[in-house]
């Protein structure tokens, strides 16, 4: 299949938002990529003007939640070139999510080519302001009109893009996190490791309760023991305890983050002892009481590296590094961003140029 391009007329192009005040996910570019899965094959690949599509009210995504998505970013370097960070990893994860949700897989090379072309068409939307990027959202939804609970035979794949600033209002400043043992996000054997809409819907009630109490995000615990740490709403989590960097292992209920993987690679190369192992919230509080907990930070495409200033669990506060950004969080933020924006040589082959 060849992806066709039909550009919006110059009079239809939108005014660009203020790059220094973007927030997250509020503005969308002029074009989108779309293709349809019908009769067992992807077809009608096109780049066209951004806009709504119509769907049958019986479309299966609306009833049984067969939806998946990805999040990746395009960065504008000082050389004015546009860079992508590990884009094929995102697309490989997209297909893993598709398999888990019994949805059609995509041809990674074709979609990658489509996203590159979309970026070329909307290249002026990649911001230059410090800390601003173009967030890319590949998505797939089930569109067959049928109410039996089974895999849809039809899908729409689309990619939309939006210029974004920091995900959290705090920016790179440490966030306050509420640890919940009341709600759970996912359970082993469920769909926690798939990037499917329902996982995010499941997280909203706890997030609202946490925000009402002044917290930025929720830290999830294992659904059965309500002790073992899983992940934060939109990020994986890391703890520096003594001389070890510890992060929960990928056992099926958390998202296999690409930033998580990049952090593990970078810190191992810097000589850190990185351990992927189960860690409980009690262990974290005990390490803090003994003065061994040095840093906590989250990782994610949207959140990048997000230092955690405090964790709150059962009425107790665990204040981390006096609520300040730790040395490793800062180094990771600087280094990762330098690679992503093409400021620094990328020895890992992670960065692609448009
Ligand atoms: C990302 O980091 O790309 C995510 O998917 C988080 C998102 C739900 C805002």
Boltz pocket constraint, residues with backbone or C-beta under 6 A from the ligand:
constraints:
  - pocket:
      binder: B
      contacts: [[A, 70], [A, 71], [A, 72], [A, 200], [A, 234], [A, 300], [A, 301], [A, 302], [A, 303]]
      max_distance: 6.0
